[in-house]
């Protein structure tokens, strides 16, 4: 069992969750906080039934190295698109 710090965002159409300090992108989503948390946990682990390919299946377990976030910042930035 490995502990991850998970960010869960509430949006108008549901929730999005992602772990901090993990190489690459892992995202979970759901209609509720609990569903988003369960989805991101499933995406990280080897559990069957991942909506997308499970992270470990694609990138390998060695990519789950813990890169601890010392601080987390939320900001706005203008970007030309």
LINQUILIN-V886943 format. One record per residue. SS is DSSP state (hx for helix, st for strand, lp for the rest). PSI is psi in whole degrees, -180 to 180 (* if undefined). Layout:
BEGIN
ss:SS psi:PSI
ss:SS psi:PSI
END
This chain:
BEGIN
ss:lp psi:127
ss:lp psi:136
ss:lp psi:136
ss:lp psi:146
ss:lp psi:125
ss:st psi:131
ss:st psi:131
ss:st psi:122
ss:st psi:138
ss:st psi:127
ss:st psi:170
ss:lp psi:-31
ss:lp psi:11
ss:st psi:-160
ss:st psi:150
ss:st psi:140
ss:st psi:145
ss:st psi:148
ss:st psi:147
ss:lp psi:148
ss:lp psi:25
ss:lp psi:134
ss:lp psi:133
ss:lp psi:-173
ss:lp psi:128
ss:lp psi:126
ss:lp psi:139
ss:st psi:157
ss:st psi:162
ss:st psi:169
ss:lp psi:-21
ss:lp psi:166
ss:hx psi:-48
ss:hx psi:-40
ss:hx psi:-41
ss:hx psi:-41
ss:hx psi:-44
ss:hx psi:-39
ss:hx psi:-43
ss:hx psi:-36
ss:hx psi:-41
ss:hx psi:-40
ss:hx psi:-34
ss:hx psi:-41
ss:lp psi:-176
ss:lp psi:10
ss:lp psi:144
ss:lp psi:160
ss:lp psi:15
ss:lp psi:138
ss:lp psi:-43
ss:lp psi:178
ss:lp psi:138
ss:lp psi:142
ss:hx psi:-49
ss:hx psi:-39
ss:hx psi:-38
ss:hx psi:-48
ss:hx psi:-17
ss:lp psi:150
ss:hx psi:-31
ss:hx psi:-19
ss:hx psi:-7
ss:hx psi:30
ss:lp psi:143
ss:lp psi:110
ss:lp psi:90
ss:lp psi:135
ss:lp psi:119
ss:lp psi:-43
ss:lp psi:153
ss:lp psi:131
ss:lp psi:144
ss:lp psi:128
ss:lp psi:173
ss:lp psi:145
ss:lp psi:131
ss:lp psi:134
ss:lp psi:128
ss:lp psi:126
ss:lp psi:*
END
